[in-house]
Amino acid sequence: MKRYKDVALLFYKYGRSDLFKDSGFEVPEDGSVEQGQATDLAKDLERLGPTFVKIGQLLSTRSDLLPPAYLDALSRLQDKVDPVPYEEIQKAVEEELGVRISKAFESFEIKPLGAASLGQVHLATLRGGRMVAVKVQRPGIRQQIVEDLESLAEVAEFVDSHTDFGRRYETALILEHFRTTLMRELDYQKEALHLGELRKNLKEFHRLRIPEVIDDYSTSRVLTMEYLAGTKITSLSGAVLVDLDGDVLAEELFRAYLKQILVDGFFHADPHPGNLLLTQARDIAILDLGMIGRIHQRMRDQLVHLLAGIAEGDGVQTAEAAMKIGEARDGAIDRNLFINSVEDIVGSVKTRSIENMQVGAVVLLVMQACADAGIRIPPEISLLGKTLMNLDRVGITLAPRFDPNASIRRHLSEFATKRVRESLTSANLLGVLTETKDFLGQLPSRMNRILEMVADNKLSVKVDSIDEHKLIQGLQKVANRITTGLILAAFIIGSSMLARVETSYRLFGYPGLAMVFFLFAAIGATLLMIQIYWKDE
């Protein structure tokens, strides 16, 4: 009940703001955007706890749902909280590893390196002197999140059933996506697998470091990995930046993410400055793979066209790729209007200076145009746009003159070639050859059957256009309604004519037979109207 109250207060507070413009909720007539309200929403989500903070962070990737002011405010949400007492951390580690901390580690720092809403990280030393970072999940946090999500699922079901916003954006499906992401982030074994997969995929990038997982010291709630000391990208002093080969690092980082997105289909989806460190060896360490994205092969083909269109300022190509990635929500879309809106967005790329060039922001704007046009975009694409936007900020910090569009143009053909080469594996070729063999083997018999049917005039084509049975039923209902209406009208007219004939039997002071027919007509007309207004709708 407390969570229902919290959510109800959020709707009451922000239901009249621009957050729900055109959503079915009541909004001000001018629909003005207030940055202060966006900031207040971020603060309210922080106050409500880790579940709402994480949902706010995930909502910051959905440009198809929220206005830009809210995306910016939610993207700055921090889940920094007071650390859990060391005694609870010690108990959790010992229960998960099945051994006392003093036996498993040579040293274990009491003060954490960092504390977040889901867990905190402690510096430790293994037996043998190897320094590691131990990520420990907060006790009881998983149960709290599960209970919060159950409450929110009921709220989402209500919103879908009773508001235009819910019917348009399917909030229950969005919440299910959030639930999957959050539960994956709570499973440190999956994060360990992600770290291993990313290390393998980026082994050719020698300036990037991904921590190695210590499997024997890791469980679903404790993750022990190689400790990479470094400084946040945004915390680098001016002297360090001047002496740093920022252009090379920015190019390496951007190229690595293009490979993750276009070739591997698996990418680190949270490259904000806190998760990217400059190591003492002047390399970049990539941390925290709790949030990742996966893109299937067909979508990657269209992403190549989408990013190429943005890089070249080709709005038509960008719009065509976006329409192939998404799907129309309600019937056909206005194709020309959508292409014109995307051309306006992408065309502005050519007029921007390099310092203001942000590929991620353009992707998010294109996704917003898709939402306005009624095109449903997969959540992975919005997550990709947010990833690129964070990457743009890091690139500008490392090298203010770095041009992400030029980097895309330089490397797009390289990664497209890699994708084609990797698809030409022996297994894929064997599958193609097998299907070709089956097709050629069955082709003669199928052609013979078709020609025989044509010769015997037995070839028929079945076309499913409309349901004739339902159509006939509908026509019958219309005919019955008209007939009933005519009969009731005849009763009313007949009763009016009979009212002029004087009889000894009277009802309510009027001729009795006329009143009987009139009452029958009135009751029938009332029942017919009730059935039309309630049942037919």
Backbone torsions as a table, in degrees:
resi	resn	phi	psi	omega
1	MET	NA	-33.0	178.7
2	LYS	-63.8	-40.6	179.8
3	ARG	-68.5	-38.2	175.9
4	TYR	-59.1	-42.4	179.3
5	LYS	-63.3	-43.5	-179.2
6	ASP	-61.0	-45.3	-179.1
7	VAL	-67.0	-40.3	179.0
8	ALA	-61.4	-40.1	178.6
9	LEU	-65.8	-35.8	177.0
10	LEU	-63.2	-45.5	179.4
11	PHE	-64.2	-39.5	-179.6
12	TYR	-64.7	-39.0	-176.0
13	LYS	-75.4	-39.7	-173.0
14	TYR	-109.3	-0.6	-179.1
15	GLY	-65.7	-20.9	179.2
16	ARG	-99.7	6.2	-178.3
17	SER	-95.5	178.1	179.3
18	ASP	-68.5	-9.7	179.1
19	LEU	-59.1	-34.3	-178.0
20	PHE	-110.6	29.8	176.8
21	LYS	-61.5	132.5	179.6
22	ASP	60.5	25.9	-176.0
23	SER	-104.9	-10.2	-174.8
24	GLY	106.6	-16.0	173.2
25	PHE	-85.9	162.5	179.5
26	GLU	-75.7	132.7	-179.7
27	VAL	-133.0	162.7	176.5
28	PRO	-64.0	154.1	-176.0
29	GLU	-61.8	-37.5	-178.6
30	ASP	-80.1	-19.2	178.1
31	GLY	59.6	32.5	-173.5
32	SER	-72.2	149.3	178.6
33	VAL	-90.0	127.7	178.6
34	GLU	-118.3	115.0	-178.8
35	GLN	-62.4	-33.4	179.9
36	GLY	-61.0	-38.5	178.7
37	GLN	-66.6	-36.7	177.9
38	ALA	-63.7	-42.8	178.1
39	THR	-64.9	-39.9	178.6
40	ASP	-63.3	-37.8	178.5
41	LEU	-61.7	-44.0	178.3
42	ALA	-60.2	-41.5	179.9
43	LYS	-67.0	-39.5	179.5
44	ASP	-65.0	-38.7	178.1
45	LEU	-65.9	-39.0	176.5
46	GLU	-61.5	-39.4	-178.8
47	ARG	-66.9	-31.3	-176.0
48	LEU	-78.3	-11.5	173.8
49	GLY	113.3	-178.0	-170.4
50	PRO	-62.6	-38.1	-179.2
51	THR	-60.7	-46.0	-177.1
52	PHE	-73.3	-30.9	175.0
53	VAL	-63.9	-46.2	-179.7
54	LYS	-65.1	-39.6	177.6
55	ILE	-64.8	-38.5	176.1
56	GLY	-62.3	-41.7	178.7
57	GLN	-64.6	-40.3	178.7
58	LEU	-70.4	-36.3	176.7
59	LEU	-63.8	-26.7	179.6
60	SER	-67.1	-10.4	176.2
61	THR	-94.3	-3.5	-173.6
62	ARG	-104.3	81.3	178.2
63	SER	-68.1	-15.8	178.2
64	ASP	-80.4	-8.7	-177.9
65	LEU	-108.5	-39.4	-169.8
66	LEU	-118.0	152.0	174.9
67	PRO	-67.4	159.7	-177.2
68	PRO	-56.2	-37.4	-178.3
69	ALA	-61.0	-38.7	-180.0
70	TYR	-74.2	-36.3	176.8
71	LEU	-59.4	-43.5	-178.8
72	ASP	-66.5	-43.2	-178.5
73	ALA	-66.6	-42.6	-178.5
74	LEU	-71.6	-28.8	179.5
75	SER	-66.8	-18.2	180.0
76	ARG	-96.4	7.3	178.6
77	LEU	-60.7	132.9	177.7
78	GLN	-117.0	134.3	178.1
79	ASP	-104.3	37.6	175.6
80	LYS	-76.9	128.3	-178.6
81	VAL	-137.4	174.5	177.1
82	ASP	-66.3	140.2	-177.8
83	PRO	-68.5	152.9	174.0
84	VAL	-71.5	140.7	177.3
85	PRO	-54.2	145.0	-174.9
86	TYR	-58.8	-33.8	-178.3
87	GLU	-60.4	-39.7	179.0
88	GLU	-70.3	-37.8	177.5
89	ILE	-64.3	-44.1	179.8
90	GLN	-60.5	-43.0	179.9
91	LYS	-64.5	-41.7	-179.8
92	ALA	-64.4	-43.5	-179.4
93	VAL	-64.0	-44.3	-177.7
94	GLU	-67.5	-35.9	177.5
95	GLU	-68.1	-39.1	-178.1
96	GLU	-73.2	-44.1	-176.7
97	LEU	-84.5	-17.5	179.7
98	GLY	72.2	24.6	-179.5
99	VAL	-153.4	153.3	178.8
100	ARG	-67.7	146.1	-179.0
101	ILE	-59.1	-39.2	-178.6
102	SER	-64.9	-24.1	177.4
103	LYS	-85.1	-36.5	-175.9
104	ALA	-79.7	-33.1	-175.1
105	PHE	-123.8	144.8	174.3
106	GLU	-71.4	-35.2	174.6
107	SER	-150.7	152.7	-179.6
108	PHE	-146.0	112.6	-175.4
109	GLU	-67.5	133.1	179.2
110	ILE	-72.1	-42.1	-178.9
111	LYS	-81.8	127.3	-177.5
112	PRO	-73.9	153.0	172.9
113	LEU	-69.0	-33.0	179.6
114	GLY	-164.8	150.3	-179.8
115	ALA	-130.2	131.2	177.8
116	ALA	-126.4	-179.0	-174.7
117	SER	-71.0	-28.0	-178.3
118	LEU	-95.5	-28.4	-177.4
119	GLY	-168.7	-179.7	177.1
120	GLN	-143.8	158.2	-172.8
121	VAL	-114.9	132.9	178.0
122	HIS	-120.2	143.8	174.9
123	LEU	-84.6	134.1	-178.9
124	ALA	-143.5	168.6	178.0
125	THR	-127.7	126.4	178.4
126	LEU	-76.2	164.5	172.1
127	ARG	-62.9	117.3	-174.3
128	GLY	117.6	-9.7	172.6
129	GLY	96.7	2.9	-179.0
130	ARG	-79.6	126.8	-179.9
131	MET	-82.0	135.1	-178.6
132	VAL	-135.7	160.8	172.6
133	ALA	-108.4	126.8	-177.5
134	VAL	-109.6	115.9	179.4
135	LYS	-97.7	119.2	-173.8
136	VAL	-117.6	129.2	179.8
137	GLN	-75.4	141.0	178.7
138	ARG	-62.5	133.3	178.5
139	PRO	-60.7	132.9	176.0
140	GLY	79.6	-2.7	-174.7
141	ILE	-70.1	-32.8	-178.3
142	ARG	-65.7	-44.1	179.8
143	GLN	-63.9	-39.4	179.1
144	GLN	-62.2	-43.1	-179.3
145	ILE	-67.2	-40.3	178.8
146	VAL	-60.9	-44.3	179.7
147	GLU	-65.5	-41.0	178.3
148	ASP	-62.6	-41.8	-178.7
149	LEU	-68.2	-33.3	176.4
150	GLU	-64.0	-42.0	177.8
151	SER	-64.8	-43.5	-178.7
152	LEU	-67.0	-30.3	178.4
153	ALA	-64.1	-39.6	178.0
154	GLU	-67.7	-38.1	177.0
155	VAL	-64.4	-43.0	180.0
156	ALA	-62.7	-38.6	178.0
157	GLU	-63.3	-40.1	178.0
158	PHE	-65.3	-43.5	-179.8
159	VAL	-62.1	-42.5	179.6
160	ASP	-63.2	-33.3	-175.5
161	SER	-83.7	-24.2	-169.0
162	HIS	-122.8	0.0	-179.0
163	THR	-132.6	151.7	175.2
164	ASP	-64.9	-35.3	179.0
165	PHE	-59.1	-46.4	-179.4
166	GLY	-65.1	-42.1	179.7
167	ARG	-67.5	-32.3	-177.3
168	ARG	-77.8	-42.6	-172.1
169	TYR	-106.9	-4.1	175.0
170	GLU	53.8	68.3	-174.1
171	THR	-63.6	-28.4	178.3
172	ALA	-64.1	-39.2	177.5
173	LEU	-67.9	-38.3	177.8
174	ILE	-62.8	-44.3	179.7
175	LEU	-64.0	-36.2	177.7
176	GLU	-64.2	-38.5	175.6
177	HIS	-63.6	-42.2	177.8
178	PHE	-62.7	-42.0	-179.3
179	ARG	-61.3	-43.3	178.8
180	THR	-61.8	-42.8	-179.6
181	THR	-65.2	-43.8	-178.7
182	LEU	-66.1	-44.5	-179.1
183	MET	-66.7	-32.4	175.7
184	ARG	-67.2	-37.4	179.2
185	GLU	-68.8	-26.0	179.2
186	LEU	-81.8	-10.2	179.7
187	ASP	-100.1	100.6	-176.1
188	TYR	-69.9	-20.0	176.1
189	GLN	-67.5	-37.0	175.8
190	LYS	-67.0	-39.5	177.6
191	GLU	-62.9	-36.5	177.3
192	ALA	-63.2	-41.3	176.9
193	LEU	-63.9	-39.1	178.9
194	HIS	-63.8	-41.4	178.1
195	LEU	-61.4	-43.6	179.1
196	GLY	-64.7	-40.7	179.5
197	GLU	-65.6	-41.0	-179.5
198	LEU	-68.5	-38.5	176.7
199	ARG	-59.3	-40.8	-179.6
200	LYS	-68.6	-42.7	-176.5
201	ASN	-69.4	-29.8	-175.1
202	LEU	-107.5	23.3	-177.2
203	LYS	-66.6	-21.2	179.5
204	GLU	-80.7	-10.5	-179.5
205	PHE	-96.7	98.6	-170.9
206	HIS	-77.3	-12.8	179.3
207	ARG	-95.1	2.6	179.4
208	LEU	-112.7	138.1	-178.4
209	ARG	-122.4	131.5	174.8
210	ILE	-121.8	128.0	-175.6
211	PRO	-62.3	142.8	177.1
212	GLU	-84.9	136.9	-178.9
213	VAL	-84.7	137.2	174.4
214	ILE	-94.9	96.7	-171.1
215	ASP	-60.9	-39.0	-176.4
216	ASP	-67.0	-16.8	-178.0
217	TYR	-114.0	22.0	-176.7
218	SER	-127.5	140.7	175.6
219	THR	-137.3	-167.6	179.6
220	SER	-70.9	-17.6	-178.9
221	ARG	-119.7	-5.6	177.4
222	VAL	-131.9	127.0	179.4
223	LEU	-124.4	117.1	179.3
224	THR	-108.9	125.9	-176.5
225	MET	-141.9	166.2	177.9
226	GLU	-56.3	136.2	179.8
227	TYR	-88.0	120.8	177.6
228	LEU	-112.1	106.9	-179.7
229	ALA	-77.7	140.4	179.5
230	GLY	-176.1	-177.2	-178.6
231	THR	-120.9	139.6	176.7
232	LYS	-57.2	142.8	-178.2
233	ILE	-56.7	-41.0	-177.0
234	THR	-76.1	-10.2	-179.2
235	SER	-98.8	4.7	-178.4
236	LEU	-70.5	137.9	179.2
237	SER	-75.7	162.9	179.6
238	GLY	-60.9	-36.9	-179.3
239	ALA	-63.8	-39.5	179.7
240	VAL	-67.6	-41.7	-178.8
241	LEU	-65.1	-35.6	179.2
242	VAL	-66.4	-38.2	-176.9
243	ASP	-85.8	-2.8	-174.6
244	LEU	-93.8	141.1	173.9
245	ASP	-81.5	69.5	-173.0
246	GLY	-62.9	-36.2	-179.4
247	ASP	-61.7	-41.4	-179.4
248	VAL	-67.1	-43.3	-179.0
249	LEU	-66.2	-42.7	179.4
250	ALA	-62.9	-42.2	178.5
251	GLU	-63.9	-42.7	179.8
252	GLU	-63.2	-43.9	-178.5
253	LEU	-65.9	-45.2	-178.1
254	PHE	-66.6	-40.1	178.8
255	ARG	-64.5	-37.4	179.2
256	ALA	-65.1	-39.7	179.6
257	TYR	-72.2	-33.4	174.3
258	LEU	-62.6	-39.7	177.5
259	LYS	-64.7	-43.4	178.6
260	GLN	-58.4	-42.8	-173.2
261	ILE	-77.0	-47.5	-169.8
262	LEU	-91.6	-28.2	-176.4
263	VAL	-103.7	-53.7	-174.6
264	ASP	-79.4	-31.0	-174.7
265	GLY	70.9	17.3	179.6
266	PHE	-140.2	119.9	-175.2
267	PHE	-138.8	150.2	173.7
268	HIS	-72.1	114.8	-168.9
269	ALA	-95.5	8.7	-178.0
270	ASP	-135.8	59.6	-177.8
271	PRO	-86.6	46.9	176.4
272	HIS	-74.5	162.7	-172.1
273	PRO	-55.3	-26.6	179.4
274	GLY	-70.3	-21.4	-179.9
275	ASN	-100.0	2.0	176.7
276	LEU	-121.7	116.6	-176.7
277	LEU	-115.1	147.3	171.0
278	LEU	-93.1	115.6	-176.8
279	THR	-78.8	172.2	179.5
280	GLN	-65.1	-24.3	177.6
281	ALA	-86.5	10.6	-179.3
282	ARG	63.1	31.6	170.2
283	ASP	-103.3	173.2	178.5
284	ILE	-109.7	125.3	177.1
285	ALA	-97.8	131.1	178.6
286	ILE	-104.0	119.8	-175.4
287	LEU	-118.0	166.0	170.5
288	ASP	59.9	90.7	177.1
289	LEU	-104.5	34.3	175.0
290	GLY	-66.5	-34.0	-179.9
291	MET	-110.1	116.3	179.7
292	ILE	-131.8	165.8	176.7
293	GLY	-130.3	146.6	176.4
294	ARG	-126.8	136.4	-177.3
295	ILE	-127.8	124.1	-177.4
296	HIS	-75.0	167.7	-168.2
297	GLN	-61.2	-44.6	-177.4
298	ARG	-63.8	-38.0	179.4
299	MET	-68.7	-33.7	177.8
300	ARG	-63.5	-35.4	177.3
301	ASP	-60.4	-42.4	-179.9
302	GLN	-73.9	-30.2	177.8
303	LEU	-64.4	-33.9	175.7
304	VAL	-58.5	-45.7	179.5
305	HIS	-67.8	-38.1	-179.4
306	LEU	-63.3	-51.0	-178.3
307	LEU	-67.9	-35.6	177.4
308	ALA	-65.0	-40.5	178.2
309	GLY	-63.4	-40.9	178.4
310	ILE	-66.1	-44.5	-178.5
311	ALA	-62.8	-35.5	-178.8
312	GLU	-91.4	-4.7	-177.7
313	GLY	72.1	26.3	-178.6
314	ASP	-96.2	99.2	-176.7
315	GLY	-68.6	-35.5	-179.1
316	VAL	-64.0	-47.2	179.3
317	GLN	-62.7	-41.0	178.8
318	THR	-62.4	-44.6	-179.5
319	ALA	-65.1	-42.4	179.6
320	GLU	-61.8	-42.5	179.6
321	ALA	-65.5	-40.9	-180.0
322	ALA	-63.0	-40.3	179.8
323	MET	-66.8	-32.0	178.2
324	LYS	-76.2	-29.4	178.1
325	ILE	-71.9	-42.7	-177.0
326	GLY	-95.5	-171.7	176.5
327	GLU	-142.6	147.1	-178.3
328	ALA	-69.2	136.3	-179.7
329	ARG	-75.1	-54.7	-174.0
330	ASP	-125.8	88.2	176.3
331	GLY	70.8	-153.1	-175.9
332	ALA	-76.6	154.0	177.3
333	ILE	-110.3	161.9	175.7
334	ASP	-80.3	94.9	-173.1
335	ARG	-60.9	-47.2	-176.9
336	ASN	-65.1	-41.1	179.1
337	LEU	-63.6	-40.8	179.7
338	PHE	-65.6	-44.6	179.4
339	ILE	-61.5	-40.1	179.1
340	ASN	-63.7	-40.9	179.8
341	SER	-66.4	-38.2	178.2
342	VAL	-69.6	-37.4	177.0
343	GLU	-61.5	-37.7	177.0
344	ASP	-63.2	-40.0	-179.3
345	ILE	-69.4	-51.7	-175.0
346	VAL	-71.2	-33.4	179.8
347	GLY	-62.7	-28.8	179.3
348	SER	-68.4	-17.7	179.2
349	VAL	-61.0	-37.9	-176.2
350	LYS	-66.6	-25.9	-175.3
351	THR	-93.7	-4.7	-177.2
352	ARG	-85.1	149.9	174.0
353	SER	-76.1	162.8	-177.7
354	ILE	-61.9	-36.1	-178.5
355	GLU	-63.6	-28.2	-177.8
356	ASN	-102.2	11.7	-177.4
357	MET	-82.0	115.1	179.9
358	GLN	-133.0	105.0	-179.6
359	VAL	-64.1	-41.1	-179.6
360	GLY	-59.8	-41.6	179.0
361	ALA	-63.5	-38.6	178.9
362	VAL	-66.2	-41.5	177.9
363	VAL	-60.2	-43.7	179.6
364	LEU	-64.5	-37.7	177.5
365	LEU	-66.1	-38.4	176.7
366	VAL	-64.6	-39.5	177.5
367	MET	-64.4	-36.9	176.8
368	GLN	-64.4	-40.5	176.8
369	ALA	-63.0	-36.7	176.6
370	CYS	-62.5	-44.7	179.5
371	ALA	-62.1	-42.3	179.6
372	ASP	-64.2	-31.6	-178.9
373	ALA	-85.3	-3.0	-179.9
374	GLY	85.7	26.5	179.0
375	ILE	-104.6	122.9	178.5
376	ARG	-82.1	120.1	-178.9
377	ILE	-103.1	134.6	178.3
378	PRO	-58.0	143.7	-179.7
379	PRO	-56.8	-29.7	-178.7
380	GLU	-61.3	-31.3	-178.0
381	ILE	-73.5	-40.2	175.2
382	SER	-64.0	-39.3	176.5
383	LEU	-62.9	-37.8	177.2
384	LEU	-63.3	-43.6	178.4
385	GLY	-59.5	-43.0	178.4
386	LYS	-65.8	-37.2	177.8
387	THR	-61.5	-46.5	-180.0
388	LEU	-65.6	-34.0	179.4
389	MET	-67.0	-42.4	175.0
390	ASN	-62.8	-38.3	-179.8
391	LEU	-66.0	-37.1	176.6
392	ASP	-58.8	-43.5	-178.8
393	ARG	-64.2	-41.2	178.2
394	VAL	-65.6	-42.1	179.7
395	GLY	-61.7	-40.7	179.1
396	ILE	-66.1	-35.9	178.1
397	THR	-65.2	-43.3	-179.0
398	LEU	-72.5	-39.8	-175.7
399	ALA	-146.5	96.5	-176.5
400	PRO	-55.1	-25.6	-178.1
401	ARG	-97.4	10.1	-178.9
402	PHE	-69.6	131.8	-177.8
403	ASP	-109.0	104.3	-178.4
404	PRO	-65.6	-32.7	178.8
405	ASN	-64.2	-41.8	177.6
406	ALA	-63.4	-37.3	178.3
407	SER	-64.8	-39.8	177.3
408	ILE	-62.5	-44.5	-179.1
409	ARG	-64.0	-35.1	-179.1
410	ARG	-68.9	-36.9	-168.8
411	HIS	-108.0	-6.8	-174.8
412	LEU	-64.3	-45.5	-179.8
413	SER	-65.5	-35.1	178.4
414	GLU	-61.2	-47.1	-177.3
415	PHE	-75.4	-31.2	175.0
416	ALA	-62.8	-41.4	177.4
417	THR	-64.0	-39.3	178.6
418	LYS	-63.6	-39.6	179.8
419	ARG	-62.6	-44.1	179.0
420	VAL	-63.8	-42.7	-178.6
421	ARG	-64.1	-42.0	-179.0
422	GLU	-70.1	-27.6	178.8
423	SER	-74.1	-20.0	-179.3
424	LEU	-88.8	53.1	176.8
425	THR	-85.4	166.4	-179.8
426	SER	-62.2	-36.4	-179.3
427	ALA	-66.9	-44.4	179.5
428	ASN	-64.4	-44.1	179.4
429	LEU	-63.1	-37.9	178.8
430	LEU	-64.9	-40.2	177.6
431	GLY	-63.2	-41.7	178.5
432	VAL	-64.3	-43.2	-179.9
433	LEU	-64.5	-38.8	178.9
434	THR	-64.3	-45.3	178.8
435	GLU	-64.9	-38.5	178.7
436	THR	-64.2	-41.5	178.4
437	LYS	-61.2	-45.8	179.4
438	ASP	-62.1	-41.6	-178.9
439	PHE	-63.1	-48.3	-178.4
440	LEU	-66.9	-35.0	-179.2
441	GLY	-67.9	-35.0	-177.4
442	GLN	-93.1	-8.7	-175.7
443	LEU	-62.5	-47.3	-177.8
444	PRO	-59.6	-45.7	-178.2
445	SER	-65.4	-38.8	179.4
446	ARG	-66.6	-41.7	178.3
447	MET	-63.5	-38.8	178.0
448	ASN	-61.9	-44.1	-180.0
449	ARG	-62.9	-41.0	-179.8
450	ILE	-64.8	-45.8	-179.5
451	LEU	-64.4	-37.7	177.3
452	GLU	-63.5	-41.8	179.1
453	MET	-65.7	-38.6	176.8
454	VAL	-65.0	-44.0	-179.1
455	ALA	-64.2	-37.3	-179.6
456	ASP	-87.3	4.7	-179.8
457	ASN	57.8	39.5	179.9
458	LYS	-111.1	2.0	-178.2
459	LEU	-75.7	125.5	178.9
460	SER	-133.0	152.5	179.5
461	VAL	-121.5	125.9	179.7
462	LYS	-95.0	126.6	-180.0
463	VAL	-120.2	120.6	176.1
464	ASP	-92.3	103.2	-179.7
465	SER	-108.3	-61.3	179.4
466	ILE	-135.1	163.9	177.0
467	ASP	-88.0	102.2	-175.5
468	GLU	-62.5	-36.8	-178.2
469	HIS	-62.2	-46.0	178.7
470	LYS	-66.7	-34.5	178.8
471	LEU	-63.4	-44.6	179.4
472	ILE	-63.8	-41.3	177.6
473	GLN	-59.4	-42.6	179.0
474	GLY	-63.7	-41.6	178.4
475	LEU	-65.4	-38.7	177.6
476	GLN	-63.3	-39.9	179.3
477	LYS	-63.4	-42.2	178.0
478	VAL	-61.4	-45.6	-179.6
479	ALA	-62.4	-41.6	179.2
480	ASN	-63.9	-40.1	179.4
481	ARG	-63.2	-44.6	-178.9
482	ILE	-63.8	-44.8	-179.7
483	THR	-61.9	-45.7	178.6
484	THR	-60.6	-42.2	178.4
485	GLY	-62.3	-40.5	178.9
486	LEU	-65.6	-40.7	179.3
487	ILE	-63.9	-44.3	179.3
488	LEU	-63.7	-39.6	177.5
489	ALA	-63.2	-38.9	178.6
490	ALA	-64.2	-39.8	177.1
491	PHE	-61.3	-42.3	-178.8
492	ILE	-64.6	-45.3	-179.9
493	ILE	-65.5	-42.6	179.2
494	GLY	-62.2	-42.7	179.7
495	SER	-64.4	-35.0	177.5
496	SER	-64.0	-40.5	179.7
497	MET	-69.9	-39.5	180.0
498	LEU	-68.4	-24.7	-179.5
499	ALA	-64.0	-18.3	-179.4
500	ARG	-86.2	-8.0	179.8
501	VAL	-95.0	118.0	-178.9
502	GLU	-74.5	130.0	177.4
503	THR	-133.8	160.5	179.1
504	SER	-73.8	-29.6	179.4
505	TYR	-84.9	120.3	-177.7
506	ARG	-126.8	151.0	-179.6
507	LEU	-136.5	122.4	-175.7
508	PHE	57.0	28.7	177.3
509	GLY	87.0	-0.1	-179.2
510	TYR	-116.9	163.5	176.8
511	PRO	-52.5	130.9	-170.7
512	GLY	-62.1	-47.3	-176.7
513	LEU	-62.7	-40.2	178.5
514	ALA	-62.7	-41.4	-178.9
515	MET	-68.8	-34.5	178.0
516	VAL	-62.4	-47.3	178.5
517	PHE	-63.1	-38.5	-178.5
518	PHE	-67.1	-44.1	178.5
519	LEU	-63.9	-40.3	177.0
520	PHE	-60.0	-42.8	179.3
521	ALA	-66.1	-40.0	-179.0
522	ALA	-65.0	-44.8	179.1
523	ILE	-64.8	-43.1	178.9
524	GLY	-62.5	-41.5	179.4
525	ALA	-64.9	-39.5	178.5
526	THR	-63.0	-47.0	179.4
527	LEU	-62.6	-39.0	179.6
528	LEU	-64.2	-41.8	179.9
529	MET	-66.0	-41.2	178.5
530	ILE	-61.3	-44.4	-179.0
531	GLN	-64.5	-38.7	179.8
532	ILE	-66.1	-46.3	-174.2
533	TYR	-74.5	-28.1	-175.2
534	TRP	-104.6	-52.0	-174.3
535	LYS	-75.9	-45.1	-176.5
536	ASP	-65.3	-31.9	179.9
537	GLU	-65.8	NA	NA
